Amino acid sequence: MQFQEFVILTDQKSLTQLSDQRLHTHQQQRVFSKFLGLQYRIVYHPGSDNRAVDALSRQPDPPAVCLAVTSLVPNWLQAVLASYSQDPMAQELLSKLALDPSSVPHYTLQSGLLRYRSRICIGADPRLQQHLIAEFHASLWGGHSGTPVTYMRLKQCFAWKGTKTAIKEFLQSCTVCQQSKYDRSSPQDYSAFARSSFGLAGNLYGLH
């Protein structure tokens, strides 16, 4: 499932627009982060037509084969684990928590992942950090929001030293965000901004 597209069937029609929506709640953002790095397609299947699933879920005594559990580890989690090998602080935390889970306040170790106040810790891997910022800022649901909004979204799921600084630097190099800026003090600059914005919209919606 990590290397090819798979289909998610749901009887909740609104979920088919998940990747096109802005995620406003903490729970939505945490759930969506689990799909990062996976290729999937959400297909709506009305509950009235989904009789096979209903029959399976309502069995009083399901067969033993139904008790099997498959564990799926996304590629980005493997990248997080690999980032710890490049981070001396992460290595120190891993050693301490492996010996005594309560040795470092607010930090926990779960399935090899470091967590700070339940957030996944990212090691010293700039490439991985940039990838995560891009997902929370430049994706469809990120919507090229400003630094405060992008930071609030990302910090609900992940943590690393210098997160806010990294986000500011990323936004400064984001071409879409830079094209959206203009100087209010000069009417001429505003006209240039309007022309560039119209050009951008034309490219997005096929007006040219």
C-alpha positions in Angstrom: 0.0 0.0 0.0 3.0 2.3 0.4 4.0 2.0 -3.2 0.7 2.0 -5.1 -2.6 3.7 -5.0 -5.4 2.1 -2.8 -9.1 2.9 -2.5 -10.8 3.9 0.7 -14.6 3.2 0.7 -16.8 5.4 2.9 -20.4 6.1 3.5 -19.6 9.7 4.5 -19.9 11.7 1.3 -18.1 14.7 2.7 -14.9 12.7 3.1 -14.4 12.5 -0.7 -13.4 16.2 -0.5 -10.9 15.7 2.3 -7.9 16.6 0.3 -9.6 19.8 -1.0 -10.7 21.1 2.4 -8.9 23.2 5.0 -8.6 21.3 8.2 -9.8 23.4 11.1 -9.8 21.0 14.1 -7.0 19.3 15.9 -8.5 15.9 15.3 -8.8 16.5 11.5 -5.2 17.5 11.2 -4.0 14.5 13.3 -6.0 12.1 11.1 -4.9 13.7 7.9 -1.2 13.6 8.9 -1.4 9.7 8.9 -2.1 9.8 5.2 1.0 11.8 4.3 3.2 9.9 1.9 0.4 7.4 0.9 -1.3 7.3 -2.5 -5.0 6.8 -2.0 -8.4 7.6 -3.5 -11.6 8.1 -1.4 -14.7 6.7 -3.0 -18.2 7.3 -1.6 -20.4 4.2 -1.2 -23.9 4.7 0.2 -24.5 2.9 3.4 -27.7 1.3 2.0 -25.6 -0.3 -0.7 -22.8 -1.4 1.6 -24.6 -4.6 2.9 -21.5 -6.8 2.9 -19.8 -4.5 5.4 -22.9 -4.2 7.6 -23.3 -8.0 7.7 -19.6 -8.5 8.7 -19.7 -5.8 11.4 -22.9 -7.3 12.9 -21.8 -10.9 13.3 -22.2 -11.9 16.9 -19.2 -14.3 16.8 -16.8 -13.3 14.0 -14.4 -16.0 12.8 -10.8 -16.0 14.0 -9.6 -14.8 10.7 -11.3 -11.5 11.3 -9.2 -10.9 14.4 -6.0 -10.5 12.4 -4.5 -7.0 12.4 -2.3 -5.6 9.7 0.1 -2.8 10.6 0.9 -0.2 8.0 3.9 2.1 8.4 4.0 5.1 6.0 7.3 6.1 4.4 7.4 9.4 6.2 7.5 7.6 9.5 10.6 5.7 8.4 12.1 9.1 7.4 11.4 10.4 10.9 13.1 7.4 12.5 16.1 7.9 10.2 16.4 11.6 11.2 17.2 10.6 14.8 20.5 9.1 13.7 21.7 12.6 12.6 20.6 14.3 15.8 22.9 14.0 18.9 20.1 15.4 21.1 17.6 12.8 19.8 20.2 10.0 20.4 20.6 11.2 24.0 16.8 11.3 24.6 16.4 7.8 23.1 19.1 6.4 25.4 17.5 8.0 28.5 13.9 7.0 27.7 14.9 3.5 26.8 16.3 3.0 30.3 13.7 5.0 32.2 10.5 6.2 30.4 10.0 8.9 33.1 13.6 10.2 33.0 12.8 13.2 30.7 9.8 15.4 31.5 7.2 15.8 28.7 9.1 13.3 26.4 7.9 9.8 25.7 9.1 6.9 23.5 6.5 5.0 21.5 7.4 2.4 18.9 10.7 4.0 18.4 9.2 7.5 17.9 10.1 10.3 20.2 7.2 12.4 21.3 7.1 15.8 23.0 3.7 16.4 24.7 2.2 13.8 22.3 3.7 15.5 19.2 6.1 13.5 17.0 9.7 14.8 17.3 11.6 15.4 14.1 15.4 14.9 14.1 18.0 17.2 12.5 17.0 16.4 8.9 16.4 19.7 7.0 15.0 17.9 3.9 12.4 16.1 6.0 11.5 19.3 7.9 11.1 21.2 4.6 8.9 18.5 3.2 6.6 18.6 6.3 6.4 22.4 6.1 5.4 22.2 2.4 2.6 19.8 3.3 1.2 22.1 5.9 1.7 25.3 3.9 1.7 24.7 0.1 -0.7 21.8 -0.2 -4.3 22.1 -1.2 -5.5 22.1 2.4 -2.6 24.3 3.5 -3.8 27.0 1.2 -0.5 29.0 1.5 -1.5 30.4 4.9 0.8 32.8 6.7 3.4 31.9 9.3 1.1 31.9 12.4 -1.5 29.6 10.9 1.1 27.3 9.3 3.0 27.1 12.6 -0.2 26.4 14.6 -1.2 23.6 12.3 2.2 21.9 12.2 3.0 22.2 15.9 -0.1 20.2 16.7 1.4 17.1 15.1 5.2 17.7 15.0 8.0 19.3 17.0 11.6 20.2 16.4 14.0 22.9 17.5 13.7 26.1 15.4 10.3 25.2 13.8 9.0 28.7 13.6 12.3 30.0 12.1 12.2 27.3 9.5 8.6 28.1 8.6 9.4 31.8 8.2 12.4 31.0 5.9 10.2 28.6 3.8 7.5 31.3 3.3 10.1 33.8 2.3 11.2 31.5 -0.5 7.6 30.5 -1.5 7.0 31.9 -5.0 3.2 31.9 -4.7 3.4 33.9 -1.4 5.9 36.3 -2.7 3.7 37.0 -5.8 0.8 37.8 -3.5 2.7 40.6 -1.7 2.4 44.3 -2.6 3.4 47.7 -1.3 0.3 49.6 -0.1 2.1 53.0 -0.3 2.5 53.0 -4.1 -0.5 52.9 -6.5 1.9 51.8 -9.3 3.1 48.8 -7.2 -0.5 47.9 -6.6 -1.2 47.8 -10.3 1.8 45.5 -10.8 0.5 43.3 -8.0 -3.0 43.2 -9.6 -1.5 42.2 -13.0 0.7 39.4 -11.4 -2.3 38.1 -9.4 -4.5 38.0 -12.5 -1.7 36.1 -14.4 -1.5 33.6 -11.5 -5.2 33.1 -11.5 -5.2 32.7 -15.2 -2.7 30.0 -15.0 -4.6 28.2 -12.3 -8.0 28.3 -14.0 -6.8 28.1 -17.6 -7.8 31.6 -18.6 -4.8 32.1 -20.8 
